[in-house]
Amino acid sequence: MGEEAIVTEKATVLIVEDSAIIRRLIHDQVTKLGYDAREAENGQIALDSMRQSLPDCIILDLMMPVMSGPELLEIMQQDATLKNIPVIVVTALSDMDKIVYCIEHGAADYMQKPFRAQVLRARLASCIDRKKFHDREVVMQHQLEEHNAILEERVKEQVNQITAAQTATIFAMCKMAESRDLDTGEHLERVREFCSVLAKSFLANPNPGEPPPSPGFLDNIRTASALHDIGKVAIPDIVLQKPGKLTMEEFEIMKTHTTNGFNLLANVNNLHPGNTFISMGMEVALSHHERWDGKGYPNSVKDYQIPLSARVMSIADVYDALSHQRCYKKAMTHEESMHIIDDGAGSQFDPYLVDLFFNLQEDLIRIGVEYD
């Protein structure tokens, strides 16, 4: 039979086949590959078995009495609990129409009788890996929803009308959220000060290419900057605190901190509309990872479509990340960090703001030392 698959955690394969001989043959091959095997002689028995205990994969014959393979597939696709179980259909038919029908109705793969053990091994490994990936996504989604619900309640409880005392409370809450990210240190304080000096410079040297900011811009960005990563409270620790490089799947989860933060603050804004602090917090939470060239996230907006507050925040946030140590990288020098910011002018960052930022280097070094 050749080299056998290595399975670290035993997955369960449900074999649905009316022929006892073929069931036993498949059963033996499946168990030799390291999986647990269950059997059912028709679709109805298989359905009853699944409702007792969900398998990780199904090997399904098409032509069976009582309930055929296609009939079982149709029932599974209408059941949210069953529709994501991968199904490998098995048929002796040379007519591809039946196979195509099953694929269109939810089957993940197919094999034609007689099949080789190597083919079975490959099909099972692929389908079970897909099922494990889906199951992890479901768990992470539930964790996100739970974190979102908890954070939304905390925000609702803490934010009513923004006064000086309440601003301090919001900043403290953001610090609590930040404390889950083990590497950020005094990140909020530094970013607040970086945003403040850059906003002051912009107000003193307005860009003729865009309208002036609204009154209160400086005060609002100084305090609203603390809200830029508030959505990270909804990111699971396994992703947020991972010391190495994130996988594509994990990075997609990490990216949701922008929309999570925006949605949480939008709910607060609905309760207390017209608050400019919360409105700016929504801007920086949603858009601080957008890029001047439109290649950022979550909405891929570009240049002046990105709110001024988020453009200021983007430069301050990246400069702080570059110039201070994280578990996955060493801190760069101020000069190295500024070189990267300069390289990003016109692509990642608003070039006008980058020019202003370069005129603030003494302030940047002072803030970095003061809040190290």
Secondary structure as UniProt FT lines:
FT   STRAND          12..16
FT   HELIX           20..32
FT   TURN            33..34
FT   STRAND          36..40
FT   HELIX           43..52
FT   STRAND          57..61
FT   HELIX           69..77
FT   TURN            80..84
FT   STRAND          87..91
FT   HELIX           96..104
FT   TURN            105..106
FT   STRAND          109..112
FT   HELIX           117..158
FT   HELIX           164..178
FT   TURN            179..180
FT   TURN            182..183
FT   TURN            185..186
FT   HELIX           187..204
FT   TURN            208..209
FT   TURN            215..216
FT   HELIX           217..224
FT   HELIX           225..227
FT   TURN            228..229
FT   HELIX           230..234
FT   HELIX           237..240
FT   HELIX           248..271
FT   TURN            273..274
FT   HELIX           276..287
FT   TURN            288..289
FT   TURN            292..293
FT   HELIX           303..305
FT   HELIX           308..323
FT   TURN            327..328
FT   HELIX           334..343
FT   TURN            346..348
FT   HELIX           351..358
FT   TURN            359..360
FT   HELIX           361..370
//
